[in-house]
Amino acid sequence: MKLILASALLLLPAAAVATPVVPGATVESYATAEWPAWMSFDQSSGELFTGVETGPPANVWRVATGGGPAAPYGAPILDPDAVVHDAAGLMTGVPGSVLVGGRTGGTPIMYGILPAQTVVTVFGPSGWTNLSDMEFDPSGRLLFGDENGTNGRVFAATQPNQPPTVLFAVTGRVAGLEVDSTGRIYTSTFDGKVRIHAADGSVVSDPFLSGLGNRLLPIALGNGGPWGTDLYTVNQFTGELIRANAFADTTVIGTGFDGFLIDFEFGPDGALYVSDLGLGRIWRIAPTTTDVAAVPAALGLRIEHPNPARAPFPIRYTLPAAGPARLRIYDLQGRSVRTLVEGGAGAGEHRTDWDGRDGAGQAMAAGVYWCRLEAGRATQASKILLLP
C-alpha cells in the first residue's frame, strides 16, 4: 500500500508527542520505528514484528521483548506492509518464521523470513492486488485481507506453495482483520465499518459497526482478563478508543488517539499495542484495574447467526448486573413458544441456543418470531425470521 502523507503526519520530535489517555490503564511509548504498519507478536518470546509503510524496499522491524528502538529484520522487501508470526511454520515449514506481504516489481508476493533471517517465497500472485492485515484462524488457515481498490476480499491459504483462494468479498478496502476463538472473521474497511463473517465466509453482521472514519481502521479482539473478549477500535473523527461488545454496544475507554493508526495487537503480556504510523512509534496500553472492560451498563441481545436463520443457532445476551433473567421466544400473536432462560444469572455476557422447537419439543413452522430478554424492569427484543 502506498500512502501519501501530509506533512502533519511526518515523524514528530519526542517533545511534541502527546500521550493518549485510557482511565484504568497506563499508556506508554513502547518502541520507536519509522512508518510502522501491521504488527504481530511471537507469543512465546514476546518479540514484536511490524511491517513498514514505505516506497523503496525496506526491512521489516523487530522490537525486542520489553520494547525500545526497532531493529531491521531479514532483507529488504518491496512494500512490506503486513506481517504475521508463523509460530508453527505452517506456511514455510520452519517454525518461528515471519510472513511478509510484499512485491517483486508490481507483482504481489508472500514472503517468509526464516529465523536465520533468510527470505524465501511462500507463494506468488493469486488474484490479490494489495495485501493488508494477516491472521491465522483456529484451524491453521492463513487469512489475509486484500484492499483491491473499492472492493476488498479476504483470502485463505491452507499450505505453502499452494495459491490462496478468495474466501469472501467485502465492500470497501480491507484494513484490519481479526479471528475469534470460534473462527468468526472480523474485518474493518477504509469507510469506517466493521463486519463479521463466519468461518466459511457467510455473513454474520454487515455492518457490525459503522461511522468510524475514512482511512485505515485498526481492530483487535480482547484476549481475556480485564479486556474481556470485546472488539477494540478507534473513532477516527474524535480520536477516541472504543470497546464494542458482542451486541455492538460501544463504550469510549480512551482519548487522544489522533495519530495515523494502522494496527492494534494484544501482546502475550495482556497489554494492547497500537502502531502509530504518523508518530513513528508503538504505544503500549496496560490495564491497572478491572474497569477497562467493565460489564455493560445496559441489556444486550444478539442473534449470532445470519438472519433469516435455520435452527439451531446461538443467542447471546448481556446483563449489567447479577440477578433474575428470562429469555423467551414468542410468535407474532404474542404467545410464548419457548423459555430458553429462567432464573438467576451473573453479570456479563451469556449464551444460549434455540433449536427451533417449542417447549413440548415440536419443531416450529417457518416464519417470524420474537426473542425477548427481561431482567428487572428492563427488556430487549430481537426479531427472528426462522427458515424451514
DOMAR-119049 format. One record per residue: x, y, z of N, C-alpha, C in turn. Coordinates in steps of 0.02 Angstrom, whole numbers, padded with zeros to 5 digits, always signed. Example, Ala and Ser with C-alpha at 12.3 -4.5 7.8 and 13.67 -1.06 7.14 Angstrom:
BEGIN
+00660-00284+00390+00615-00225+00390+00660-00165+00390+00642-00112+00354+00684-00053+00357+00645+00002+00394
// end
This chain:
BEGIN
+00042-00059+00000+00000+00000+00000+00044+00062+00000+00026+00110-00041+00063+00172-00043+00019+00228-00017+00040+00260+00036+00003+00315+00065+00039+00380+00052+00000+00431+00034+00028+00498+00027+00012+00535+00091+00062+00547+00132+00052+00575+00198+00065+00650+00197+00021+00687+00229+00030+00758+00236+00087+00772+00283+00115+00833+00279+00173+00849+00320+00157+00843+00394+00093+00851+00412+00074+00845+00483+00084+00775+00510+00090+00725+00465+00098+00657+00487+00170+00634+00487+00217+00679+00471+00287+00661+00474+00308+00649+00546+00361+00613+00555+00383+00597+00623+00395+00661+00662+00367+00664+00722+00372+00724+00763+00426+00716+00815+00456+00772+00838+00504+00768+00893+00470+00740+00955+00508+00705+00997+00479+00673+01055+00441+00722+01099+00466+00784+01105+00433+00833+01148+00364+00852+01123+00350+00841+01058+00286+00861+01030+00234+00807+01033+00253+00748+01056+00207+00691+01056+00166+00692+01121+00099+00693+01113+00054+00690+01170+00034+00618+01181+00038+00595+01243+00021+00527+01260-00055+00520+01266-00085+00471+01232-00157+00459+01241-00174+00442+01314-00238+00448+01331-00261+00436+01399-00313+00380+01399-00302+00329+01441-00350+00275+01450-00360+00265+01525-00415+00290+01554-00426+00280+01626-00426+00206+01643-00394+00189+01699-00389+00119+01719-00332+00083+01685-00288+00120+01650-00232+00088+01616-00174+00137+01611-00113+00111+01605-00056+00153+01590-00043+00151+01515-00025+00208+01487-00009+00213+01416+00063+00238+01410+00105+00201+01374+00175+00221+01367+00199+00209+01296+00251+00245+01277+00283+00233+01213+00327+00171+01220+00310+00117+01185+00344+00053+01193+00404+00047+01146+00397+00073+01085+00451+00067+01036+00447+00124+00986+00503+00140+00955+00505+00189+00901+00527+00153+00837+00494+00171+00781+00510+00141+00717+00482+00186+00662+00518+00193+00608+00493+00234+00553+00438+00196+00516+00381+00229+00508+00325+00204+00468+00301+00134+00489+00288+00122+00553+00265+00055+00573+00194+00042+00547+00183-00019+00522+00118-00036+00493+00087-00092+00535+00066-00147+00503+00034-00202+00540+00085-00239+00582+00062-00265+00639+00107-00295+00688+00089-00368+00701+00136-00405+00730+00123-00473+00752+00174-00492+00806+00151-00526+00858+00195-00548+00913+00216-00620+00905+00277-00634+00925+00298-00702+00942+00271-00712+01013+00217-00750+01020+00184-00756+01084+00226-00792+01136+00277-00827+01115+00321-00862+01163+00376-00816+01189+00411-00782+01145+00467-00740+01166+00447-00669+01184+00390-00646+01158+00369-00577+01169+00398-00528+01118+00438-00553+01070+00464-00508+01018+00406-00484+00974+00412-00422+00951+00361-00391+00910+00389-00376+00840+00352-00395+00789+00372-00381+00720+00321-00333+00689+00345-00286+00649+00299-00239+00616+00319-00232+00543+00267-00226+00501+00279-00207+00432+00299-00134+00427+00315-00112+00367+00339-00044+00357+00301-00013+00298+00273+00045+00308+00240+00082+00255+00292+00126+00220+00316+00102+00163+00371+00137+00130+00367+00128+00055+00401+00171+00018+00404+00164-00054+00459+00118-00078+00523+00132-00063+00577+00087-00084+00579+00024-00041+00615-00028-00063+00621-00089-00023+00649-00073+00046+00625-00110+00096+00647-00098+00166+00642-00162+00205+00681-00167+00259+00674-00221+00307+00612-00210+00349+00579-00264+00370+00529-00257+00422+00565-00244+00487+00527-00224+00539+00557-00208+00603+00546-00265+00653+00596-00273+00697+00588-00317+00754+00602-00277+00817+00557-00283+00866+00564-00249+00930+00576-00302+00983+00630-00295+01020+00647-00344+01072+00596-00344+01127+00591-00399+01163+00546-00404+01220+00562-00348+01270+00511-00312+01289+00521-00256+01335+00522-00189+01301+00526-00189+01233+00522-00126+01196+00590-00094+01182+00587-00033+01155+00647+00003+01136+00647+00018+01062+00702+00043+01035+00705+00057+00963+00698-00007+00922+00663-00002+00865+00656-00059+00821+00720-00071+00782+00734-00134+00766+00794-00152+00728+00772-00186+00663+00809-00176+00608+00791-00209+00545+00795-00285+00552+00750-00319+00515+00747-00392+00519+00741-00420+00449+00781-00471+00433+00779-00501+00368+00816-00461+00316+00790-00460+00255+00820-00424+00199+00768-00374+00172+00790-00323+00136+00743-00275+00108+00691-00308+00062+00629-00287+00071+00572-00312+00032+00532-00252+00008+00507-00255-00052+00467-00200-00079+00397-00203-00050+00374-00147-00022+00306-00139+00004+00290-00190+00059+00331-00195+00112+00320-00245+00164+00272-00221+00218+00209-00207+00200+00162-00176+00247+00141-00222+00304+00123-00285+00287+00091-00328+00337+00136-00387+00354+00135-00407+00418+00173-00464+00441+00129-00507+00487+00147-00571+00493+00117-00614+00544+00169-00666+00563+00173-00680+00629+00221-00729+00654+00192-00798+00645+00229-00842+00610+00207-00910+00596+00243-00957+00645+00216-00961+00706+00250-00998+00759+00261-01070+00741+00213-01102+00708+00218-01173+00692+00250-01186+00625+00266-01134+00587+00295-01144+00521+00246-01173+00471+00182-01156+00478+00130-01185+00435+00139-01166+00362+00166-01106+00348+00172-01084+00279+00243-01091+00251+00292-01099+00294+00361-01105+00270+00392-01173+00286+00361-01209+00332+00391-01272+00355+00444-01261+00408+00457-01199+00426+00508-01183+00476+00475-01145+00534+00466-01175+00592+00435-01140+00648+00471-01075+00665+00432-01025+00685+00461-00961+00704+00474-00914+00647+00449-00930+00587+00458-00885+00530+00411-00825+00536+00426-00774+00498+00383-00715+00493+00360-00707+00421+00295-00707+00410+00268-00698+00343+00261-00624+00328+00278-00605+00268+00276-00534+00247+00242-00529+00180+00192-00485+00176+00161-00471+00111+00201-00416+00077+00230-00431+00019+00270-00382-00017+00258-00387-00092+00308-00364-00130+00303-00363-00202+00372-00377-00234+00369-00401-00295+00426-00401-00339+00406-00360-00399+00432-00298-00403+00407-00252-00452+00335-00236-00437+00290-00248-00485+00219-00236-00472+00182-00299-00453+00217-00355-00443+00185-00419-00431+00181-00433-00356+00121-00445-00329+00114-00460-00258+00144-00530-00242+00182-00533-00188+00215-00595-00167+00208-00603-00091+00198-00665-00069+00202-00679+00003+00270-00708+00018+00308-00673+00060+00375-00696+00079+00374-00725+00149+00425-00764+00164+00437-00788+00231+00508-00770+00252+00515-00743+00312+00581-00730+00340+00594-00785+00391+00641-00828+00377+00657-00883+00422+00694-00858+00483+00697-00897+00537+00732-00875+00598+00804-00854+00585+00837-00882+00534+00905-00862+00517+00906-00798+00476+00846-00768+00465+00836-00706+00429+00845-00714+00353+00844-00776+00329+00842-00789+00257+00772-00777+00231+00765-00744+00175+00699-00729+00146+00683-00779+00091+00624-00811+00095+00602-00859+00045+00534-00838+00019+00515-00863-00040+00449-00851-00067+00401-00906-00044+00345-00887-00016+00295-00935+00007+00247-00951-00049+00217-00901-00079+00178-00910-00140+00174-00844-00178+00164-00851-00242+00164-00793-00286+00094-00766-00297+00085-00728-00350+00020-00695-00361-00036-00745-00371-00093-00730-00341-00152-00774-00348-00215-00732-00346-00214-00675-00380-00275-00636-00385-00280-00577-00338-00239-00575-00286-00243-00516-00242-00200-00460-00270-00215-00399-00248-00180-00341-00275-00138-00305-00224-00163-00299-00162-00128-00260-00112-00145-00287-00043-00103-00330-00017-00116-00365+00045-00116-00318+00105-00163-00329+00151-00165-00289+00212-00153-00335+00272-00198-00339+00319-00187-00375+00382-00188-00451+00371-00153-00488+00415-00149-00561+00411-00159-00591+00480-00193-00648+00482-00203-00686+00544-00209-00760+00527-00190-00803+00576-00206-00874+00572-00271-00886+00609-00314-00930+00582-00376-00946+00617-00366-01009+00658-00415-01030+00699-00406-01088+00743-00390-01153+00707-00409-01158+00642-00395-01219+00605-00326-01219+00573-00289-01163+00578-00223-01159+00549-00221-01127+00480-00279-01104+00455-00279-01069+00391-00247-01000+00399-00210-00979+00349-00186-00910+00347-00238-00868+00310-00263-00817+00344-00312-00771+00314-00278-00704+00304-00292-00671+00248-00266-00604+00239-00315-00562+00197-00314-00497+00211-00357-00451+00176-00324-00423+00114-00365-00407+00065-00343-00376+00003-00381-00312-00006-00345-00256-00011-00380-00192-00021-00418-00192-00087-00385-00206-00142-00417-00214-00207-00461-00155-00225-00435-00095-00218-00474-00036-00237-00534-00026-00192-00594-00022-00221-00654-00011-00181-00689-00075-00162-00666-00132-00186-00698-00196-00169-00645-00244-00142-00643-00250-00076-00592-00291-00045-00614-00364-00042-00566-00406-00023-00580-00477-00016-00537-00506+00040-00558-00562+00066-00518-00600+00114-00499-00666+00082-00434-00680+00082-00407-00741+00053-00391-00791+00109-00390-00855+00090-00371-00908+00137-00319-00952+00104-00267-00969+00142-00215-01015+00119-00208-01071+00170-00203-01132+00145-00201-01190+00190-00133-01224+00192-00089-01211+00143-00023-01241+00143+00023-01202+00097+00089-01208+00109+00137-01170+00067+00136-01194-00005+00156-01149-00049+00162-01163-00120+00096-01181-00153+00041-01172-00117-00025-01183-00145-00059-01116-00147-00081-01092-00206-00109-01025-00211-00170-01017-00165-00174-00962-00128-00232-00949-00086-00294-00936-00129-00352-00945-00098-00415-00935-00134-00456-00881-00098-00502-00851-00135-00546-00800-00106-00597-00834-00061-00601-00813+00002-00649-00840+00049-00714-00801+00046-00709-00734+00044-00769-00693+00035-00748-00623+00013-00795-00587-00016-00783-00518-00038-00811-00470+00013-00783-00410+00015-00804-00357+00061-00812-00293+00021-00866-00257+00033-00874-00192+00002-00830-00142+00039-00780-00116+00005-00733-00070+00036-00664-00101+00042-00613-00059+00049-00544-00082+00053-00531-00111+00123-00508-00173+00125-00496-00206+00189-00436-00176+00224-00445-00156+00287-00391-00126+00327-00368-00172+00382-00415-00196+00424-00397-00239+00480-00433-00305+00475-00404-00356+00508-00432-00424+00507-00417-00457+00574-00469-00485+00604-00461-00522+00667-00503-00586+00664-00482-00637+00701-00518-00700+00704-00528-00718+00777-00591-00736+00796-00602-00755+00866-00593-00830+00876-00603-00853+00936-00589-00923+00953-00636-00972+00919-00693-00948+00894-00740-00992+00858-00727-00991+00783-00680-00951+00760-00665-00946+00689-00701-00891+00653-00743-00852+00687-00776-00796+00654-00725-00743+00636-00735-00711+00579-00687-00665+00550-00714-00594+00552-00676-00550+00582-00694-00478+00585-00650-00441+00535-00680-00398+00495-00642-00355+00450-00661-00282+00462-00613-00238+00453-00628-00166+00452-00608-00139+00383-00641-00086+00363-00629-00057+00297-00618+00018+00302-00591+00045+00248-00573+00116+00247-00633+00162+00253-00694+00136+00247-00753+00178+00254-00780+00178+00325-00739+00155+00373-00758+00159+00444-00807+00107+00466-00809+00048+00433-00855-00005+00452-00817-00067+00476-00850-00104+00520-00826-00169+00543-00880-00220+00526-00860-00275+00496-00907-00328+00477-00885-00394+00509-00933-00441+00516-00918-00507+00543-00942-00559+00493-00898-00608+00480-00915-00666+00438-00901-00730+00477-00938-00782+00461-00925-00848+00490-00861-00876+00459-00837-00931+00486-00775-00962+00462-00780-00982+00389-00841-00997+00365-00849-01016+00295-00859-00957+00249-00858-00897+00277-00865-00836+00237-00935-00807+00236-00985-00843+00262-01053-00818+00261-01060-00758+00309-01106-00713+00293-01114-00651+00330-01147-00664+00397-01118-00637+00450-01148-00637+00517-01177-00569+00533-01139-00516+00519-01162-00448+00533-01129-00399+00485-01169-00365+00445-01142-00318+00395-01187-00256+00391-01165-00200+00424-01104-00195+00464-01118-00210+00537-01065-00227+00573-01068-00234+00646-01060-00166+00678-01013-00125+00653-01003-00056+00673-00995-00014+00610-01011+00051+00615-01002+00096+00558-00990+00167+00584-00972+00211+00537-00963+00282+00553-00900+00297+00592-00846+00258+00583-00786+00266+00624-00729+00302+00588-00740+00324+00526-00687+00362+00493-00684+00348+00419-00630+00372+00388-00624+00366+00315-00552+00348+00295-00516+00312+00338-00450+00288+00320-00439+00222+00356-00376+00198+00359-00361+00135+00392-00393+00132+00461-00425+00076+00477-00461+00068+00540-00434+00007+00577-00394+00018+00630-00367-00039+00667-00420-00072+00710-00416-00139+00717-00461-00176+00761-00422-00231+00797-00446-00250+00855-00417-00307+00892-00470-00336+00937-00468-00401+00949-00514-00435+00994-00478-00448+01061-00512-00432+01116-00484-00441+01182-00461-00512+01194-00407-00519+01233-00378-00585+01247-00394-00610+01316-00449-00584+01345-00470-00606+01411-00447-00557+01465-00456-00578+01528-00437-00534+01583-00479-00471+01583-00450-00414+01602-00489-00352+01606-00514-00328+01538-00485-00353+01483-00508-00333+01417-00569-00372+01395-00583-00429+01427-00636-00472+01403-00621-00498+01334-00673-00512+01296-00666-00534+01227-00700-00485+01179-00705-00423+01199-00737-00372+01159-00692-00350+01101-00722-00313+01055-00685-00285+00999-00661-00215+01018-00599-00199+01000-00571-00133+01014-00552-00099+00948-00571-00036+00942-00555+00002+00882-00552+00076+00901-00551+00119+00851-00544+00191+00864-00594+00229+00822-00622+00282+00850-00663+00329+00812-00615+00382+00785-00603+00380+00720-00553+00424+00690-00575+00497+00691-00640+00510+00695-00664+00579+00695-00650+00613+00763-00650+00573+00817-00642+00601+00884-00577+00582+00918-00541+00532+00890-00480+00508+00923-00494+00467+00984-00555+00439+00990-00574+00401+01049-00561+00326+01038-00533+00293+01088-00526+00221+01089-00593+00193+01113-00622+00146+01075-00688+00121+01093-00687+00045+01100-00731+00020+01142-00741-00051+01152-00812-00067+01130-00820-00122+01092-00886-00144+01069-00898-00215+01092-00953-00228+01127-00968-00296+01149-01001-00335+01092-01022-00396+01106-01049-00440+01055-01114-00414+01024-01145-00365+01058-01208-00338+01033-01198-00270+00999-01135-00252+00986-01117-00189+00954-01132-00129+00998-01139-00139+01063-01143-00082+01110-01072-00056+01120-01062+00009+01109-00995+00037+01113-00986+00081+01175-00925+00081+01201-00907+00122+01258-00840+00156+01243-00835+00221+01257-00772+00257+01249-00729+00241+01310-00668+00216+01299-00624+00199+01355-00558+00238+01354-00548+00279+01302-00486+00317+01298-00492+00374+01250-00447+00423+01256-00447+00482+01212-00376+00498+01191-00370+00540+01140-00305+00563+01118-00273+00519+01066-00310+00474+01035-00283+00430+00983-00293+00464+00916-00256+00518+00906-00266+00562+00848-00215+00550+00793-00169+00503+00802-00118+00491+00751-00145+00452+00692-00101+00433+00647-00120+00392+00589-00109+00319+00610-00161+00289+00640-00155+00223+00669-00165+00170+00615-00124+00117+00619-00128+00063+00570-00156-00001+00601-00132-00021+00661-00149-00087+00686-00154-00086+00762-00196-00131+00789-00200-00148+00860-00181-00221+00866-00141-00238+00917-00125-00308+00932-00120-00317+01007-00145-00373+01032-00135-00390+01103-00073-00432+01109-00030-00414+01157+00032-00450+01168+00024-00506+01218+00075-00548+01225+00072-00603+01273+00070-00579+01346+00087-00516+01356+00084-00487+01424+00015-00461+01441-00033-00468+01396-00101-00444+01409-00113-00371+01393-00063-00336+01368-00070-00265+01351-00093-00258+01278-00124-00201+01264-00144-00184+01196-00090-00139+01165-00068-00156+01105-00016-00119+01070-00046-00084+01009-00024-00023+00997-00051+00019+00943+00006+00043+00900+00003+00029+00834+00055+00056+00790+00030+00123+00762+00068+00175+00774+00052+00243+00753+00101+00263+00699+00078+00259+00637+00120+00274+00579+00143+00346+00581+00097+00392+00596+00114+00463+00593+00166+00484+00644+00164+00453+00704+00211+00472+00756+00272+00426+00758+00272+00374+00718+00330+00330+00715+00344+00293+00780+00291+00268+00811+00301+00233+00874+00246+00182+00886+00259+00137+00934+00211+00087+00957+00191+00105+01028+00126+00114+01040+00101+00127+01107+00084+00061+01141+00095+00059+01207+00075+00001+01248+00024+00024+01299-00033-00010+01302-00087+00007+01349-00097-00052+01395-00080-00043+01458-00083-00098+01507-00133-00081+01562-00185-00123+01571-00235-00109+01623-00205-00110+01693-00228-00064+01735-00208-00063+01805-00266-00082+01850-00327-00084+01823-00387-00105+01860-00429-00150+01815-00483-00174+01842-00529-00215+01802-00581-00172+01767-00575-00106+01771-00625-00061+01743-00620-00053+01668-00564-00074+01638-00556-00064+01566-00610-00102+01527-00629-00159+01551-00680-00199+01517-00737-00214+01566-00762-00161+01598-00817-00171+01645-00879-00196+01608-00925-00228+01645-00985-00254+01613-01027-00196+01587-01066-00206+01533-01106-00153+01504-01157-00125+01553-01176-00063+01541-01225-00030+01585-01296-00045+01564-01307-00083+01511-01374-00097+01486-01379-00168+01461-01441-00192+01454-01452-00258+01425-01427-00260+01353-01406-00318+01331-01389-00328+01261-01417-00395+01238-01438-00397+01175-01467-00458+01147-01447-00462+01074-01421-00519+01053-01399-00526+00984-01409-00597+00960-01440-00603+00901-01447-00667+00868-01383-00677+00827-01339-00722+00850-01274-00730+00818-01277-00780+00761-01312-00760+00709-01319-00803+00651-01347-00759+00596-01332-00773+00533-01366-00737+00480-01442-00740+00491-01476-00685+00485-01547-00681+00499-01582-00658+00436-01620-00698+00399-01653-00760+00418-01605-00816+00439-01631-00861+00481-01589-00912+00512-01621-00980+00508-01579-01031+00507-01601-01100+00514-01577-01127+00582-01621-01159+00617-01604-01186+00682-01559-01248+00673-01516-01261+00725-01507-01222+00786-01459-01165+00775-01463-01114+00818-01417-01058+00814-01410-01026+00884-01353-00993+00896-01340-00964+00962-01373-00896+00971-01391-00881+01033-01416-00815+01052-01372-00791+01110-01343-00733+01103-01300-00705+01156-01336-00646+01189-01328-00642+01254-01360-00587+01290-01314-00562+01346-01321-00499+01364-01279-00467+01414-01322-00438+01470-01301-00450+01531-01336-00423+01590-01290-00374+01626-01315-00314+01644-01273-00265+01678-01258-00282+01750-01299-00327+01780-01288-00346+01850-01317-00416+01860-01292-00449+01911-01318-00515+01928-01390-00510+01952-01430-00560+01936-01500-00560+01958-01542-00603+01914-01608-00603+01926-01654-00645+01886-01656-00621+01813-01659-00668+01767-01664-00652+01696-01709-00704+01663-01744-00681+01610-01787-00726+01573-01778-00712+01498-01769-00765+01460-01762-00759+01387-01812-00806+01355-01859-00777+01317-01913-00817+01288-01920-00804+01214-01948-00853+01179-01966-00846+01109-02042-00839+01105-02065-00789+01065-02136-00776+01056-02153-00780+00982-02216-00799+00967-02239-00795+00898-02268-00726+00884-02292-00715+00824-02317-00649+00806-02381-00629+00842-02416-00679+00870-02477-00664+00909-02461-00650+00982-02396-00649+00998-02376-00634+01066-02379-00693+01114-02389-00753+01087-02392-00813+01130-02321-00839+01143-02309-00858+01205-02243-00886+01222-02235-00955+01190-02181-00963+01154-02166-01025+01119-02118-01069+01159-02066-01037+01187-02013-01074+01220-01978-01028+01270-01965-01052+01329-01924-01017+01378-01854-01046+01375-01805-01005+01356-01736-01029+01350-01696-01017+01413-01711-00963+01448-01675-00946+01510-01727-00924+01561-01721-00950+01622-01766-00931+01676-01729-00940+01742-01718-00884+01778-01685-00890+01842-01627-00842+01849-01586-00852+01900-01531-00808+01914-01473-00816+01865-01440-00761+01851-01382-00761+01806-01334-00707+01827-01270-00717+01814-01219-00669+01833-01214-00612+01784-01179-00558+01805-01168-00501+01760-01121-00520+01704-01130-00488+01646-01086-00500+01589-01122-00535+01532-01082-00566+01488-01109-00597+01428-01124-00671+01439-01178-00693+01407-01201-00762+01413-01222-00787+01344-01228-00852+01338-01251-00882+01275-01301-00937+01290-01352-00941+01247-01397-00997+01246-01411-01014+01173-01448-01067+01160-01462-01088+01091-01536-01103+01084-01562-01091+01023-01630-01112+01007-01627-01161+00950-01659-01219+00960-01659-01271+00909-01720-01268+00864-01759-01213+00869-01818-01205+00826-01879-01244+00850-01877-01269+00912-01933-01309+00938-01968-01272+00995-02031-01290+01007-02068-01260+01062-02053-01297+01127-02088-01279+01181-02075-01308+01245-02091-01382+01249-02133-01406+01203-02151-01477+01202-02105-01518+01157-02056-01484+01125-02010-01519+01082-02031-01524+01010-02086-01490+00992-02110-01492+00923-02076-01438+00881-02057-01456+00820-02025-01408+00775-02074-01353+00756-02053-01292+00759-02096-01235+00743-02095-01223+00667-02150-01197+00642-02155-01182+00571-02111-01123+00554-02090-01120+00491-02051-01062+00468-02093-00999+00475-02061-00943+00490-02096-00880+00497-02060-00833+00544-02095-00781+00565-02066-00728+00606-02080-00742+00680-02028-00737+00721-02035-00745+00793-01997-00688+00827-02010-00680+00891-01975-00629+00930-01939-00663+00987-01877-00641+00999-01838-00661+01057-01838-00603+01106-01860-00615+01168-01868-00561+01216-01827-00577+01279-01785-00530+01299-01744-00535+01360-01772-00488+01412-01783-00513+01473-01807-00473+01529-01760-00481+01588-01742-00425+01619-01701-00426+01680-01722-00366+01722-01752-00379+01780-01779-00324+01819-01835-00290+01780-01830-00224+01774-01881-00187+01737-01860-00174+01665-01802-00197+01646-01776-00184+01578-01792-00243+01532-01803-00227+01468-01816-00278+01418-01779-00261+01353-01764-00313+01315-01736-00306+01247-01769-00359+01205-01783-00342+01142-01814-00391+01097-01779-00389+01029-01778-00446+00996-01748-00451+00929-01791-00498+00886-01802-00478+00824-01843-00517+00779-01802-00573+00747-01832-00632+00739-01801-00689+00707-01845-00711+00649-01817-00718+00590-01853-00748+00534-01827-00819+00527-01866-00867+00550-01846-00937+00552-01859-00969+00484-01808-00999+00455-01815-01032+00391-01832-01105+00401-01863-01138+00351-01880-01209+00357-01817-01252+00358
// end
